[in-house]
Amino acid sequence: MTDSTMNAIRVHEAGGPDVLRYEKVPIPTLRAGEVLVRVHAVGVNPPDWYLRDGMTILPPELRPEVPFPVILGSDISGEVVSVADDVTAFSEGQEVYGLLRFPGAVGEAYAEYVAAPVSDLALKSASLDHVHSAALPMAGLTAWQLLVDNSAGVVPPFQEMIHRPVNIDSSSRVLINGAAGGVGHLALQLAKWKGAHVTAIASGRHEGFLRDLGADDVIDYMAVRADQIPEGFDLVVDCVGGPSTGRFLRSVVPGGALYPVFFGPVDPAEAAETHVVVSSTQVQANGEQLAQIAALADAGVIRVAIDDKYPLSAAIAAHTRAEQGHIQGKIVLTVA
């Protein structure tokens, strides 16, 4: 490369979407164990706007200091253009995707190039283009680590105990709240892959989409009150989470489980009384698991839905859309 600079989206101070700046920055220098990836597409995730606004979603005592100016983002799909001297796992010209450095450090993915740890990368699915591949890492790994394999350790302060996924098979009844979103639509497909009978909760306008992905039943949350949600589920995956996640305890059979994707208070006494295991996990970067997810995509087991895509320079519009909610799948930034 003759030019030592690249275009990127940086944040210099906390705030709304308008603080996102499209500007020139140095191309990153490789360190041991890294490859330089020319980015083709970037997935947009909630932690991106949490970081952008100064992590105000967290209580002050848990709020880390944001290292402004910072390049946002963690989900990428692109092409390896150079490798560090000690790297043998990937070579120039290979197409890769990954969740970078999450949750320990900023991935700096909203850029034309990124220095990526090889442990966070996998070869891109041959059946997916870069846009769909970039939408997959964080959401896919969240669903995978919740439902299939959580071999990673505990990440305090958000996770106090190791999450152990329950067994899902053809006898399982699974309820997924927020099923049309990024994590939800992938969790639905993984549960179906395991053989479960899956009920999806989402806006009624998503019913056709969810049934096409395999949902056996669809509940329109706009038409059904919280106290009308059916009971008798072995597992509830609440992809919305937050203060109201505890309402799903009554929907779970004794000995079943409730998995909130986003932290939300659940009365431990009520959970103990109903014999429901409440567990969650902080998603972590994992290249080996991404390789397994890519194989499922190539086998046609999972599909990735794109709500909308924007050029990198239009990150403000992408964040504005994301914060409006009611997303079907994922939002992606494309990089020229």
Backbone as numpy.savetxt, mean C-alpha at the origin, in Angstrom:
# Nx Ny Nz CAx CAy CAz Cx Cy Cz
25.12 8.97 -18.28 24.28 10.17 -18.28 25.15 11.41 -18.28
24.85 12.33 -19.18 25.64 13.55 -19.27 25.14 14.62 -18.30
23.86 14.57 -17.96 23.30 15.56 -17.04 23.35 15.00 -15.63
23.72 15.84 -14.68 23.81 15.39 -13.29 22.59 15.77 -12.48
21.57 16.35 -13.13 20.35 16.73 -12.43 19.14 16.02 -13.01
18.07 16.05 -12.26 16.82 15.41 -12.67 15.66 16.24 -12.13
14.48 15.98 -12.66 13.26 16.58 -12.13 12.71 15.73 -11.01
12.20 16.39 -9.98 11.63 15.69 -8.84 10.58 16.57 -8.19
9.77 15.95 -7.36 8.81 16.69 -6.54 9.37 16.77 -5.12
9.59 18.01 -4.65 10.10 18.19 -3.30 9.13 19.04 -2.48
9.21 18.83 -1.17 8.43 19.60 -0.21 9.42 20.34 0.70
9.27 21.64 0.79 10.18 22.45 1.61 9.57 22.84 2.95
8.26 22.70 3.07 7.57 23.00 4.32 6.26 22.23 4.34
5.77 21.96 5.53 4.55 21.19 5.67 3.35 21.99 5.18
2.39 21.28 4.59 1.18 21.96 4.13 0.35 21.08 3.23
-0.58 21.71 2.52 -1.47 21.02 1.60 -0.79 20.71 0.29
-1.55 20.23 -0.69 -0.96 19.86 -1.99 -0.16 20.99 -2.65
-0.50 22.24 -2.35 0.17 23.35 -3.01 1.64 23.52 -2.60
2.10 22.78 -1.57 3.51 22.89 -1.19 4.40 21.98 -2.03
3.80 21.14 -2.89 4.58 20.27 -3.75 5.25 21.09 -4.86
6.57 20.96 -4.99 7.31 21.73 -5.98 8.00 20.80 -6.98
7.80 21.10 -8.24 8.45 20.36 -9.32 9.72 21.13 -9.66
10.89 20.54 -9.36 12.13 21.29 -9.49 13.31 20.39 -9.81
14.41 20.99 -10.18 15.64 20.28 -10.48 16.40 19.96 -9.20
16.87 18.73 -9.11 17.70 18.29 -7.97 18.80 17.38 -8.51
19.86 17.15 -7.74 20.92 16.24 -8.21 20.42 14.81 -8.34
20.90 14.10 -9.35 20.65 12.67 -9.45 21.35 11.98 -8.28
20.69 11.06 -7.59 21.30 10.44 -6.41 22.55 9.63 -6.74
23.46 9.59 -5.78 24.69 8.81 -5.89 24.48 7.45 -5.23
24.95 6.39 -5.90 24.75 5.05 -5.36 25.63 4.78 -4.16
25.05 4.06 -3.21 25.81 3.49 -2.10 25.82 1.98 -2.24
26.59 1.31 -1.39 26.67 -0.15 -1.44 25.27 -0.75 -1.32
25.02 -1.79 -2.13 23.75 -2.49 -2.05 22.62 -1.81 -2.78
22.93 -0.83 -3.64 21.89 -0.09 -4.33 22.05 -0.17 -5.85
20.94 0.09 -6.54 20.95 0.27 -7.99 20.28 1.60 -8.29
20.68 2.20 -9.40 20.03 3.42 -9.85 18.93 3.04 -10.83
17.71 3.47 -10.53 16.55 3.13 -11.35 16.04 4.38 -12.05
15.90 4.29 -13.37 15.19 5.35 -14.09 13.71 5.07 -13.93
13.04 5.96 -13.24 11.65 5.74 -12.83 10.71 6.00 -14.00
9.80 5.05 -14.22 8.76 5.21 -15.22 7.42 5.61 -14.60
7.16 5.15 -13.39 5.90 5.46 -12.73 6.07 5.35 -11.22
5.24 6.10 -10.50 5.31 6.16 -9.04 3.90 5.99 -8.48
3.75 5.09 -7.52 2.46 4.93 -6.85 2.28 6.00 -5.79
1.05 6.52 -5.69 0.71 7.53 -4.68 0.02 6.83 -3.52
0.52 7.05 -2.31 0.03 6.36 -1.12 -0.26 7.34 0.01
-1.14 6.98 0.95 -1.41 7.87 2.09 -0.17 8.38 2.82
0.86 7.55 3.08 2.03 8.10 3.76 2.68 9.27 3.03
2.44 9.38 1.71 3.00 10.51 0.97 2.41 11.83 1.46
1.07 11.87 1.59 0.50 13.14 2.06 0.60 13.28 3.57
0.77 12.18 4.31 1.07 12.33 5.74 2.41 13.05 5.92
3.41 12.62 5.15 4.72 13.25 5.23 4.66 14.69 4.74
3.92 14.91 3.67 3.81 16.25 3.10 3.27 17.25 4.11
2.29 16.83 4.92 1.70 17.80 5.86 2.35 17.76 7.24
3.54 17.12 7.34 4.28 17.14 8.59 3.90 16.07 9.58
3.28 14.99 9.11 2.90 13.85 9.94 1.93 14.24 11.05
1.05 15.19 10.76 0.09 15.62 11.77 -0.95 14.56 12.09
-1.01 13.49 11.30 -1.93 12.40 11.61 -1.55 11.70 12.91
-0.29 11.84 13.32 0.20 11.18 14.53 0.09 12.11 15.74
-0.05 11.53 16.94 0.01 12.35 18.15 1.37 13.04 18.23
1.42 14.22 18.81 2.69 14.98 18.86 3.86 14.18 19.41
3.60 13.32 20.40 4.70 12.58 21.02 5.27 11.49 20.10
4.51 11.10 19.08 4.98 10.08 18.14 5.41 10.67 16.80
5.29 11.97 16.66 5.51 12.62 15.37 6.99 12.80 15.11
7.54 12.17 14.05 8.97 12.36 13.76 9.21 13.72 13.13
10.45 14.17 13.23 10.82 15.42 12.59 11.02 15.16 11.10
10.32 15.89 10.26 10.40 15.69 8.82 11.64 16.42 8.29
12.49 15.71 7.52 13.75 16.31 7.05 13.57 17.18 5.80
12.85 18.30 5.94 12.67 19.20 4.79 14.01 19.79 4.35
14.20 20.03 3.03 13.32 19.63 1.93 13.41 18.12 1.69
12.30 17.54 1.27 12.25 16.09 1.12 11.54 15.74 -0.18
12.04 14.69 -0.85 11.37 14.12 -2.01 10.44 13.03 -1.50
9.17 13.11 -1.86 8.18 12.17 -1.36 8.24 10.84 -2.11
7.48 9.87 -1.59 7.19 8.65 -2.34 8.03 7.45 -2.00
7.45 6.26 -2.23 8.14 5.01 -1.94 7.91 3.93 -3.00
6.79 4.01 -3.76 6.45 2.97 -4.74 6.95 3.35 -6.13
7.79 2.49 -6.71 8.31 2.80 -8.05 8.27 1.59 -8.97
8.24 1.89 -10.26 8.48 0.89 -11.29 9.36 1.56 -12.34
10.42 0.86 -12.77 11.32 1.48 -13.72 12.38 0.52 -14.20
13.46 1.09 -14.71 14.53 0.33 -15.35 15.87 0.61 -14.67
16.61 -0.44 -14.38 17.93 -0.30 -13.78 18.89 0.29 -14.82
19.56 1.39 -14.44 20.51 2.01 -15.37 21.96 1.90 -14.90
22.16 1.64 -13.62 23.52 1.36 -13.12 23.41 0.65 -11.78
24.50 -0.04 -11.40 24.49 -0.81 -10.15 25.74 -0.50 -9.36
25.64 -0.58 -8.04 26.81 -0.43 -7.18 27.76 -1.60 -7.39
29.03 -1.41 -7.06 30.05 -2.42 -7.33 29.76 -3.76 -6.67
29.05 -3.76 -5.54 28.82 -5.00 -4.80 27.51 -5.68 -5.19
26.77 -5.15 -6.15 25.45 -5.68 -6.49 25.55 -6.72 -7.60
24.97 -7.89 -7.33 24.91 -8.96 -8.34 23.47 -9.40 -8.61
22.52 -8.95 -7.77 21.14 -9.42 -7.90 20.44 -8.84 -9.12
20.83 -7.65 -9.56 20.19 -7.01 -10.71 21.27 -6.45 -11.63
20.88 -6.25 -12.88 21.83 -5.72 -13.85 21.17 -4.64 -14.69
21.98 -3.87 -15.37 21.48 -2.78 -16.19 20.48 -3.29 -17.23
19.43 -2.53 -17.41 18.42 -2.87 -18.40 17.25 -3.65 -17.85
17.35 -4.23 -16.66 16.23 -4.99 -16.10 15.13 -4.06 -15.60
13.89 -4.50 -15.76 12.75 -3.73 -15.28 12.37 -4.23 -13.89
12.28 -3.32 -12.95 12.07 -3.67 -11.55 10.95 -2.82 -10.96
10.46 -3.28 -9.82 9.52 -2.46 -9.06 9.78 -2.68 -7.58
9.31 -1.74 -6.74 9.60 -1.92 -5.32 8.96 -0.87 -4.43
8.94 -1.21 -3.14 8.58 -0.30 -2.06 9.89 0.06 -1.38
10.31 1.31 -1.46 11.67 1.68 -1.08 11.76 2.20 0.35
12.60 1.52 1.14 13.02 1.95 2.48 11.89 2.12 3.48
10.74 1.58 3.18 9.59 1.78 4.06 9.55 0.73 5.16
9.30 1.11 6.41 8.94 2.44 6.89 10.10 3.21 7.51
11.31 2.72 7.39 12.41 3.31 8.15 12.95 4.63 7.64
12.79 4.92 6.35 13.36 6.13 5.78 12.53 6.56 4.58
12.78 7.78 4.11 12.06 8.31 2.96 12.57 7.65 1.69
11.64 7.20 0.83 12.02 6.49 -0.39 12.49 7.38 -1.52
12.08 8.67 -1.51 12.47 9.65 -2.52 12.11 9.19 -3.94
10.88 8.73 -4.08 10.46 8.11 -5.34 9.86 9.08 -6.34
9.39 10.24 -5.92 8.78 11.21 -6.84 9.88 11.90 -7.64
10.52 11.16 -8.51 11.68 11.70 -9.22 11.95 10.88 -10.48
12.79 11.42 -11.35 13.13 10.72 -12.59 14.10 9.57 -12.34
14.89 9.66 -11.27 15.82 8.59 -10.91 15.77 8.40 -9.39
16.01 7.16 -8.96 16.06 6.89 -7.54 17.12 5.83 -7.27
17.85 6.01 -6.17 18.78 4.99 -5.70 18.00 4.02 -4.82
17.92 2.76 -5.24 17.04 1.80 -4.58 17.83 0.65 -3.97
17.59 0.32 -2.70 18.21 -0.87 -2.11 17.74 -2.13 -2.83
18.67 -3.01 -3.19 18.28 -4.21 -3.94 17.35 -5.10 -3.14
17.43 -5.05 -1.82 16.56 -5.89 -0.99 15.10 -5.47 -1.08
14.84 -4.25 -1.56 13.48 -3.75 -1.65 12.87 -3.96 -3.03
13.63 -4.53 -3.96 13.20 -4.62 -5.36 12.91 -6.06 -5.78
12.08 -6.16 -6.82 11.85 -7.44 -7.52 11.72 -7.13 -8.99
11.92 -8.13 -9.82 11.68 -7.95 -11.24 10.20 -7.63 -11.46
9.92 -6.69 -12.31 8.56 -6.29 -12.62 7.80 -7.45 -13.27
6.54 -7.55 -12.95 5.68 -8.53 -13.61 5.70 -8.29 -15.11
5.90 -9.36 -15.88 5.90 -9.23 -17.34 4.53 -8.87 -17.89
3.49 -9.16 -17.14 2.13 -8.93 -17.62 1.60 -7.54 -17.27
2.34 -6.79 -16.46 1.90 -5.46 -16.05 2.81 -4.40 -16.66
2.23 -3.28 -17.08 3.05 -2.16 -17.51 3.57 -1.42 -16.28
4.37 -0.39 -16.51 4.97 0.31 -15.37 3.93 1.02 -14.51
2.87 1.53 -15.12 1.84 2.22 -14.35 1.20 1.27 -13.35
0.80 0.09 -13.81 0.16 -0.87 -12.90 1.16 -1.45 -11.90
2.41 -1.62 -12.32 3.43 -2.14 -11.40 3.71 -1.15 -10.28
3.74 0.14 -10.61 4.01 1.16 -9.59 2.88 1.25 -8.57
1.68 0.84 -8.97 0.53 0.89 -8.06 0.53 -0.26 -7.06
1.39 -1.24 -7.26 1.27 -2.51 -6.54 2.07 -2.62 -5.23
3.29 -2.05 -5.10 4.13 -2.44 -3.97 3.54 -2.22 -2.58
3.22 -1.00 -2.19 2.76 -0.79 -0.82 1.42 -1.46 -0.57
0.47 -1.28 -1.46 -0.85 -1.89 -1.27 -0.76 -3.41 -1.31
0.02 -3.92 -2.27 0.16 -5.37 -2.39 0.84 -5.99 -1.19
1.91 -5.35 -0.72 2.61 -5.88 0.45 1.77 -5.77 1.71
0.98 -4.71 1.84 0.10 -4.59 2.99 -0.88 -5.76 3.03
-1.52 -6.03 1.90 -2.47 -7.15 1.84 -1.76 -8.48 2.06
-0.58 -8.64 1.46 0.17 -9.90 1.58 0.60 -10.15 3.02
1.14 -9.12 3.68 1.63 -9.30 5.03 0.50 -9.44 6.05
-0.67 -8.91 5.74 -1.84 -9.13 6.59 -2.41 -10.52 6.45
-2.49 -11.01 5.21 -3.27 -12.22 4.94 -2.44 -13.47 4.64
-1.21 -13.30 4.17 -0.46 -14.46 3.67 0.79 -14.73 4.48
1.69 -13.77 4.55 3.00 -14.02 5.15 3.51 -12.76 5.81
3.66 -12.82 7.12 4.24 -11.69 7.84 5.49 -12.15 8.56
6.52 -12.46 7.79 7.76 -12.96 8.37 8.63 -11.83 8.90
8.24 -10.56 8.62 9.02 -9.43 9.11 8.78 -9.25 10.61
9.65 -8.52 11.25 9.54 -8.29 12.68 8.58 -7.17 13.02
8.57 -6.81 14.29 7.70 -5.77 14.81 8.30 -4.41 14.53
7.45 -3.42 14.20 7.91 -2.06 13.96 7.25 -1.14 14.99
7.90 -0.88 16.12 7.31 0.03 17.09 7.37 1.46 16.57
6.52 2.41 17.03 5.51 2.21 18.08 4.15 1.77 17.55
4.04 1.53 16.24 2.74 1.26 15.65 2.33 -0.21 15.76
3.25 -1.06 16.07 2.97 -2.50 16.15 3.70 -3.07 17.34
2.95 -3.56 18.32 3.55 -4.03 19.56 3.83 -5.53 19.55
3.03 -6.30 18.79 3.19 -7.74 18.76 3.29 -8.22 17.32
3.92 -9.36 17.13 4.02 -9.94 15.79 2.64 -10.33 15.29
2.32 -9.92 14.08 1.05 -10.27 13.46 1.17 -11.65 12.83
0.24 -12.53 13.16 0.25 -13.88 12.60 -1.03 -14.09 11.80
-0.95 -14.10 10.46 -2.16 -14.26 9.65 -2.90 -15.54 9.97
-4.24 -15.45 10.03 -5.04 -16.66 10.25 -5.09 -17.46 8.96
-5.36 -18.73 9.10 -5.50 -19.59 7.93 -6.79 -19.25 7.18
-6.68 -19.07 5.89 -7.84 -18.80 5.04 -7.96 -19.93 4.03
-9.15 -20.55 3.96 -9.37 -21.63 3.00 -10.82 -21.59 2.52
-11.26 -22.64 1.88 -12.59 -22.66 1.28 -13.72 -22.62 2.31
-13.39 -22.85 3.57 -14.41 -22.78 4.61 -14.51 -21.39 5.24
-13.62 -20.48 4.83 -13.54 -19.16 5.48 -14.53 -18.17 4.88
-15.12 -17.37 5.77 -15.96 -16.24 5.35 -15.23 -14.97 5.74
-14.90 -14.16 4.74 -14.09 -12.96 4.94 -14.88 -11.73 4.54
-14.84 -10.71 5.40 -15.47 -9.42 5.12 -14.37 -8.38 4.95
-14.43 -7.61 3.86 -13.43 -6.58 3.60 -14.13 -5.22 3.51
-13.80 -4.33 4.44 -14.35 -2.98 4.43 -13.40 -2.06 3.67
-13.96 -1.20 2.81 -13.11 -0.38 1.95 -12.51 -1.21 0.83
-13.31 -2.11 0.28 -12.78 -3.12 -0.64 -12.40 -2.57 -2.00
-12.85 -1.38 -2.35 -12.53 -0.85 -3.68 -11.21 -0.09 -3.71
-10.63 0.20 -2.56 -9.41 0.98 -2.50 -8.17 0.16 -2.83
-7.01 0.79 -2.67 -5.76 0.16 -3.06 -5.51 -1.16 -2.35
-5.51 -1.15 -1.02 -5.30 -2.39 -0.26 -6.51 -3.30 -0.39
-7.69 -2.72 -0.31 -8.91 -3.53 -0.30 -9.10 -4.39 -1.52
-8.88 -3.83 -2.71 -9.16 -4.63 -3.92 -8.12 -5.73 -4.11
-6.92 -5.56 -3.53 -5.92 -6.62 -3.59 -6.15 -7.66 -2.50
-6.56 -7.21 -1.31 -6.89 -8.16 -0.24 -8.05 -9.06 -0.65
-9.02 -8.49 -1.34 -10.15 -9.27 -1.85 -9.66 -10.41 -2.74
-8.77 -10.07 -3.65 -8.29 -11.08 -4.61 -7.42 -12.13 -3.93
-6.62 -11.74 -2.94 -5.81 -12.72 -2.21 -6.70 -13.66 -1.40
-7.76 -13.13 -0.80 -8.68 -13.99 -0.05 -9.40 -14.97 -0.97
-9.77 -14.51 -2.17 -10.39 -15.41 -3.14 -9.39 -16.47 -3.61
-8.14 -16.06 -3.81 -7.08 -17.00 -4.19 -6.94 -18.12 -3.16
-7.15 -17.76 -1.90 -7.09 -18.75 -0.82 -8.36 -19.59 -0.73
-9.39 -19.22 -1.48 -10.62 -20.01 -1.52 -11.77 -19.48 -0.70
-11.62 -18.33 -0.07 -12.64 -17.82 0.85 -13.88 -17.32 0.12
-14.98 -17.30 0.86 -16.18 -16.59 0.45 -16.00 -15.15 0.93
-16.02 -14.18 0.01 -15.66 -12.80 0.35 -16.85 -11.87 0.18
-17.13 -11.11 1.25 -18.12 -10.05 1.20 -17.38 -8.72 1.22
-17.71 -7.84 0.29 -17.03 -6.55 0.16 -17.95 -5.42 0.59
-17.42 -4.47 1.36 -18.15 -3.25 1.70 -17.51 -2.09 0.96
-18.33 -1.34 0.24 -17.85 -0.19 -0.52 -19.06 0.62 -0.97
-18.80 1.73 -1.62 -19.89 2.49 -2.24 -20.54 1.63 -3.31
-21.86 1.77 -3.45 -22.60 0.96 -4.41 -22.11 1.12 -5.84
-21.50 2.25 -6.16 -21.03 2.44 -7.54 -19.88 1.52 -7.90
-19.27 0.90 -6.88 -18.15 -0.01 -7.13 -18.59 -1.47 -7.26
-19.89 -1.76 -7.17 -20.33 -3.16 -7.11 -19.87 -3.97 -8.31
-20.05 -3.45 -9.51 -19.65 -4.20 -10.70 -18.16 -4.48 -10.70
-17.37 -3.49 -10.32 -15.91 -3.64 -10.23 -15.54 -4.74 -9.25
-16.16 -4.75 -8.08 -15.81 -5.71 -7.04 -16.27 -7.13 -7.40
-17.42 -7.24 -7.99 -17.87 -8.58 -8.41 -16.97 -9.12 -9.52
-16.49 -8.24 -10.38 -15.59 -8.66 -11.44 -14.27 -9.18 -10.86
-13.88 -8.66 -9.68 -12.67 -9.14 -9.02 -12.90 -10.42 -8.23
-14.17 -10.80 -8.09 -14.45 -12.07 -7.41 -15.29 -11.97 -6.16
-15.72 -10.76 -5.76 -16.52 -10.64 -4.55 -17.80 -11.44 -4.70
-18.12 -12.23 -3.66 -19.34 -13.04 -3.68 -20.56 -12.20 -3.31
-20.38 -11.27 -2.38 -21.44 -10.37 -1.96 -20.85 -8.96 -1.84
-21.68 -7.96 -2.10 -21.25 -6.57 -1.99 -22.27 -5.81 -1.15
-21.79 -5.09 -0.15 -22.65 -4.28 0.72 -22.36 -2.81 0.44
-23.39 -2.06 0.10 -23.27 -0.62 -0.14 -23.37 0.08 1.21
-22.25 0.65 1.67 -22.25 1.26 3.00 -23.15 2.50 3.06
-23.51 3.04 1.89 -24.41 4.18 1.86 -25.85 3.77 2.13
-26.13 2.50 1.90 -27.51 2.01 2.05 -27.72 1.13 3.27
-26.63 0.70 3.91 -26.72 -0.22 5.05 -26.07 0.42 6.26
-26.81 0.52 7.35 -26.26 1.10 8.58 -25.21 0.17 9.19
-24.34 0.76 10.01 -23.27 -0.02 10.63 -23.83 -1.19 11.44
-24.97 -0.96 12.11 -25.53 -2.04 12.94 -26.28 -3.08 12.12
-26.32 -2.89 10.80 -26.97 -3.87 9.92 -25.95 -4.74 9.19
-24.68 -4.53 9.44 -23.65 -5.35 8.82 -23.83 -6.80 9.29
-23.81 -7.77 8.39 -24.03 -9.17 8.80 -22.98 -9.65 9.80
-23.31 -10.74 10.47 -22.39 -11.37 11.42 -21.92 -12.70 10.83
-21.05 -13.38 11.58 -20.65 -14.73 11.21 -19.40 -14.82 10.35
-18.56 -13.77 10.35 -17.34 -13.81 9.54 -16.16 -14.34 10.35
-15.33 -15.14 9.70 -14.12 -15.64 10.35 -13.05 -14.56 10.42
-13.08 -13.65 9.45 -12.08 -12.59 9.40 -12.71 -11.33 8.82
-12.46 -10.20 9.48 -12.82 -8.90 8.93 -11.53 -8.12 8.70
-11.33 -7.67 7.46 -10.20 -6.80 7.12 -10.76 -5.40 6.93
-10.44 -4.51 7.86 -10.97 -3.15 7.80 -9.92 -2.24 7.18
-10.07 -1.97 5.88 -9.10 -1.14 5.17 -9.34 0.35 5.38
-10.39 0.70 6.11 -10.66 2.09 6.46 -10.07 2.38 7.84
-10.38 1.52 8.80 -9.81 1.65 10.13 -10.25 2.92 10.82
-9.43 3.38 11.76 -9.77 4.59 12.49 -10.67 4.33 13.67
-11.27 5.39 14.22 -12.01 5.29 15.48 -13.18 4.32 15.46
-13.74 4.04 14.27 -14.95 3.19 14.23 -14.66 1.73 13.94
-13.39 1.33 13.90 -13.08 -0.05 13.51 -13.63 -1.08 14.49
-13.81 -0.68 15.77 -14.30 -1.61 16.78 -15.70 -2.12 16.52
-16.46 -1.42 15.67 -17.84 -1.86 15.40 -17.89 -3.21 14.72
-16.77 -3.63 14.12 -16.76 -4.90 13.40 -16.57 -6.11 14.33
-16.33 -5.87 15.62 -16.17 -7.00 16.53 -17.43 -7.88 16.52
-18.59 -7.25 16.43 -19.84 -8.02 16.46 -20.04 -8.83 15.20
-19.28 -8.54 14.14 -19.43 -9.27 12.88 -18.58 -10.54 12.83
-17.68 -10.70 13.81 -16.72 -11.80 13.79 -17.18 -12.94 14.71
-17.02 -14.16 14.24 -17.37 -15.32 15.06 -16.36 -15.46 16.21
-16.76 -16.05 17.33 -15.80 -16.31 18.40 -14.59 -17.11 17.87
-13.41 -16.62 18.19 -12.21 -17.26 17.69 -11.74 -16.69 16.37
-12.52 -15.78 15.79 -12.14 -15.14 14.54 -11.22 -13.96 14.76
-11.03 -13.16 13.71 -10.04 -12.09 13.78 -10.54 -10.83 13.09
-10.09 -9.70 13.59 -10.32 -8.38 13.01 -8.96 -7.75 12.72
-8.74 -7.39 11.45 -7.48 -6.78 11.04 -7.73 -5.35 10.55
-7.49 -4.34 11.39 -7.55 -2.96 10.90 -6.25 -2.63 10.15
-6.38 -2.09 8.93 -5.19 -1.70 8.17 -4.60 -0.43 8.75
-5.46 0.52 9.12 -5.01 1.76 9.75 -5.38 1.71 11.22
-4.48 2.23 12.04 -4.65 2.16 13.49 -5.99 2.73 13.92
-6.65 2.00 14.80 -7.90 2.47 15.39 -8.10 1.79 16.73
-8.64 2.51 17.71 -8.82 1.92 19.04 -9.92 0.87 19.05
-9.61 -0.26 19.63 -10.59 -1.33 19.82 -10.59 -1.67 21.31
-11.76 -1.71 21.92 -11.89 -2.00 23.35 -11.36 -3.41 23.62
-10.23 -3.54 24.33 -9.68 -4.88 24.57 -10.62 -5.77 25.38
-11.41 -5.17 26.26 -12.34 -5.96 27.06 -13.43 -6.54 26.16
-13.92 -5.73 25.23 -14.95 -6.22 24.32 -14.39 -7.30 23.40
-13.15 -7.10 22.93 -12.53 -8.11 22.08 -12.35 -9.42 22.84
-11.93 -9.33 24.11 -11.75 -10.54 24.92 -13.09 -11.22 25.18
-14.11 -10.41 25.42 -15.43 -10.97 25.70 -15.99 -11.70 24.49
-15.71 -11.18 23.30 -16.22 -11.81 22.08 -15.24 -12.83 21.49
-14.08 -12.99 22.16 -13.06 -13.96 21.73 -12.59 -13.69 20.29
-12.37 -12.41 20.00 -11.89 -11.99 18.68 -10.45 -11.51 18.80
-9.60 -12.01 17.93 -8.21 -11.56 17.88 -8.14 -10.29 17.03
-7.64 -9.21 17.61 -7.46 -7.96 16.87 -5.97 -7.79 16.61
-5.60 -7.73 15.35 -4.18 -7.71 15.01 -3.97 -6.92 13.73
-2.81 -6.31 13.62 -2.45 -5.58 12.42 -0.94 -5.63 12.26
-0.46 -5.05 11.18 0.98 -5.06 10.95 1.38 -3.81 10.19
2.55 -3.29 10.51 3.12 -2.18 9.77 3.79 -2.72 8.52
3.30 -2.33 7.36 3.87 -2.85 6.12 5.35 -2.51 6.04
6.13 -3.47 5.52 7.57 -3.29 5.39 8.02 -3.69 3.99
9.03 -2.98 3.51 9.62 -3.30 2.21 10.12 -4.73 2.21
9.90 -5.44 1.09 10.32 -6.83 1.02 10.35 -7.28 -0.43
11.54 -7.31 -1.01 11.68 -7.69 -2.41 11.27 -9.11 -2.69
11.55 -10.05 -1.78 11.20 -11.44 -2.01 9.69 -11.62 -2.10
8.95 -10.93 -1.23 7.49 -11.03 -1.30 6.95 -10.36 -2.56
7.58 -9.27 -2.99 7.14 -8.63 -4.23 7.33 -9.57 -5.43
8.38 -10.39 -5.39 8.58 -11.37 -6.47 7.42 -12.36 -6.51
6.93 -12.78 -5.33 5.80 -13.70 -5.28 4.51 -13.02 -5.77
4.34 -11.75 -5.43 3.16 -11.02 -5.87 3.20 -10.83 -7.39
4.38 -10.53 -7.94 4.51 -10.39 -9.39 4.15 -11.70 -10.10
4.55 -12.82 -9.50 4.21 -14.13 -10.09 2.70 -14.35 -10.11
2.00 -13.89 -9.06 0.54 -14.01 -9.05 -0.10 -13.13 -10.12
0.48 -11.96 -10.34 -0.03 -11.10 -11.41 0.17 -11.77 -12.77
1.34 -12.36 -12.97 1.61 -13.04 -14.24 0.69 -14.25 -14.44
0.27 -14.87 -13.33 -0.62 -16.03 -13.41 -2.08 -15.62 -13.54
-2.37 -14.33 -13.50 -3.74 -13.86 -13.62 -4.54 -13.95 -12.34
-3.85 -14.20 -11.22 -4.55 -14.34 -9.95 -4.99 -12.98 -9.42
-4.14 -11.96 -9.60 -4.49 -10.62 -9.14 -4.37 -9.62 -10.27
-5.24 -8.64 -10.24 -5.20 -7.51 -11.16 -5.07 -6.23 -10.34
-4.50 -5.22 -10.96 -4.30 -3.95 -10.28 -5.16 -2.90 -10.98
-5.98 -2.21 -10.20 -6.86 -1.20 -10.76 -6.25 0.19 -10.60
-6.39 1.01 -11.65 -5.88 2.38 -11.63 -7.07 3.34 -11.62
-7.16 4.14 -10.57 -8.22 5.15 -10.50 -7.93 6.29 -11.47
-6.68 6.76 -11.47 -6.29 7.84 -12.37 -4.77 7.93 -12.38
-4.24 8.57 -13.41 -2.80 8.78 -13.49 -2.54 10.22 -13.92
-1.41 10.76 -13.45 -1.02 12.13 -13.69 0.47 12.17 -14.00
0.93 13.11 -14.82 2.37 13.27 -14.98 3.00 13.73 -13.67
4.26 13.43 -13.48 4.97 13.81 -12.26 4.81 15.29 -11.97
4.85 16.11 -13.00 4.75 17.55 -12.82 3.39 17.97 -12.27
2.39 17.10 -12.35 1.04 17.40 -11.87 0.76 16.71 -10.53
1.79 16.57 -9.70 1.62 15.91 -8.40 0.60 16.63 -7.53
0.50 17.95 -7.68 -0.50 18.69 -6.89 -1.90 18.17 -7.22
-2.20 18.00 -8.49 -3.51 17.49 -8.90 -3.72 16.06 -8.39
-2.66 15.24 -8.41 -2.78 13.86 -7.94 -3.10 13.82 -6.45
-2.42 14.64 -5.65 -2.68 14.66 -4.21 -4.07 15.22 -3.92
-4.48 16.23 -4.68 -5.82 16.78 -4.50 -6.87 15.71 -4.76
-6.69 14.93 -5.83 -7.62 13.84 -6.13 -7.59 12.79 -5.03
-6.41 12.43 -4.57 -6.29 11.39 -3.55 -7.03 11.77 -2.28
-6.94 13.02 -1.89 -7.56 13.44 -0.64 -9.07 13.58 -0.74
-9.61 13.50 -1.95 -11.06 13.50 -2.12 -11.66 12.15 -1.76
-10.83 11.09 -1.73 -11.30 9.77 -1.37 -12.15 9.10 -2.44
-12.84 8.01 -2.04 -13.70 7.23 -2.96 -12.90 6.76 -4.17
-11.70 6.27 -3.91 -10.80 5.86 -4.99 -11.04 4.39 -5.33
-11.02 4.10 -6.63 -11.14 2.72 -7.10 -9.76 2.26 -7.54
-9.07 1.53 -6.68 -7.70 1.11 -6.97 -6.71 2.14 -6.52
-5.80 2.53 -7.41 -4.68 3.41 -7.02 -4.54 4.60 -7.96
-3.86 5.62 -7.47 -3.46 6.79 -8.26 -1.96 6.68 -8.51
-1.55 7.01 -9.73 -0.16 6.83 -10.15 0.35 8.10 -10.84
1.62 8.41 -10.60 2.32 9.47 -11.32 3.16 8.83 -12.41
3.11 9.36 -13.60 3.93 8.86 -14.70 5.13 9.77 -14.90
6.26 9.18 -15.24 7.50 9.93 -15.38 7.99 9.79 -16.82
8.18 10.91 -17.49 8.59 10.87 -18.89 10.00 10.32 -19.01
